[in-house]
Amino acid sequence: MTIKEISKRYHVSEATLRYYEQEGLILDVKRKNGIRDYKEENFPNIEFVLCMRNSGMSMERLKKYMQLLNVQNTEKERKQILELQRKEIKEQIDVLTEILKKLDYKIDNYEKIMS
């Protein structure tokens, strides 16, 4: 698949895909006559990177994780990176849950006033 097709498939700009590849996040993209030729084997890598970025993982942390993939006996470090990200996501969920409760309270009050 071309970079344009991957861009459409994953709803991410071509520039972002190029940047992620340049930064070592998207691995092993073959080229055909100098043009990126994404294969199905690239999909899990792309999906993981996009998922982690959507979760708020920093480029620095994600680059570290991806670098460790090529190093033996780094499972503990990789797991720690993922656990830290999970912890941060849970904290964000807690904050958003409180915000949602406040919004629900305000909306309920408006419904009472307007009925």
Buried (B, 14 or more C-beta within 10 A) or exposed (E): BEBEEBBEEBEBEBEBBBEBBEEEBBBEBEEEEEEBEBEEEBBEBBEBBBEBBEEEBEEEBBBEBBEBEEEEEBEEEBEEBBEEBEEBEEEEEEEEEEEEEEEEEEEEEEEEEEE
